[in-house]
Amino acid sequence: MTAAVAATTVSRVAMAALPEPISQVSPDTMPPLVPSTGRPYNPVVTLNGWTLPWRMNNGVKEFHLVAEPVVRQMAPGFKAHLWGYNGQSPGPTIEVVEGDRVRIFVTNKLPEHTSVHWHGQRLPNGMDGVAGLNQPAIPSGKTFVYEFIARRPGTFMYHPHADEMTQMAMGMMGFWVTHPKVKNPLIDEVQRDFCFLLNAYDIDPGSYTPKTMTMLDFNLWSWNSRIFPGIDSLNVRLNDKVRIRIGNLTMTNHPIHLHGHEFQVTGTDGGPTPKSTRWYEVTTDVAVGQMRQIEFIADEEGDWAFHCHKSHHTMNAMGHDVPTMIGVDHRGVAKQITNLLPDYMVMGERGMADMTEMEMPIPENTAPMMTGQGPYGSVEMGGMFSVLKVRKDQKPGDYKDPGWFKHPAGTVAYEYTGPLAEPERFQSEGGQSMPRAQRNAPPVEVQVRKPVDHSDH
Ligand SMILES: [Cu+2]
């Protein structure tokens, strides 16, 4: 009891002297924040983000979060007006060590009340951040103090628990990592430790502010409020052990897929997973409100795609009302229509790949639907897509982009230029378990045009 009273006293004193709020305007991936005070640990790297510095006050780690409107560059040429913390959405990553006493000052500069829930933490009930249930909401212009001991090592996040649908649709969220205090048999040492949040927005092409009433039909699928090609690559040294921590604060699941390597899920927001539950896979589904940490040895050199496996999540905003035009020949017709409608453009008769090369007029402040120049042409991606770059000569601790992989001679897929025989085709109409009654019925060819569909998220 004495300890609890003492802590309360410290808290009141500290409130008189708020730590200076630290803000970040750049959307770049900041180098790891090596701790200068407190217990040492191996810091994480937040993709297109940063870690919030703290100050030590009588052995307590003090952080100052400022909830406020921010302008986030989601990709070069595309800015969004979001809400976040300390100048960015998501807010800064908070890194502490198991057993640390943590005090977080939260100043509300939003036009409405807010609160902060510390997702996954063991803490006193009154610090859990559910407005109305555990605390009064933090009114505009006020500062509240949260204080607890980071009891479990692991991968966590924070977000409001007040007008959640609006505030999360506007980008209010952040990552939290609690490093182990001593060697933990379930937590391996790694050379690279990355983290990011999955988030989603509904921003009409040409506008800046998310539509906050959208429930499922989001049009921008982002990692840390960045969309490809705005998401930085994950740059590692050959044979590094790599950990990637991912949290999902969107309203749908994301099967996250890594090329060229197998990984294990070594932890969730519930903590490190028991070794007996780990198996190798190349895709892990991260459901809504879940966190996953994956680990692997980066032992294959190259530029490996790393992305959500839902193909519409690796595209940026587009009109949905586009019928499938594959196989429809527009030649001739298009010219006549253009005479009437000069802006008319034929879309997708050979698939959608053409769109990446079209000089298509798009409104100002719109991300192209699929883009990203690679060494061999357009990558034809958007949204939740990045690249794991594994290099022999990447220095330990160096996170700089090494550029494109230089493939050794004879190791790239190439065009066959020999004679082309007409391929033999199997001519069967398909088998059937029951004989057809009418032997002479004319064959039927079914043609399907995909209907417009808004419901598949
Ligand atoms: Cu996805």
Boltz pocket constraint, residues with backbone or C-beta under 6 A from the ligand:
constraints:
  - pocket:
      binder: B
      contacts: [[A, 221], [A, 253], [A, 254], [A, 255], [A, 308], [A, 309], [A, 310], [A, 313], [A, 384]]
      max_distance: 6.0
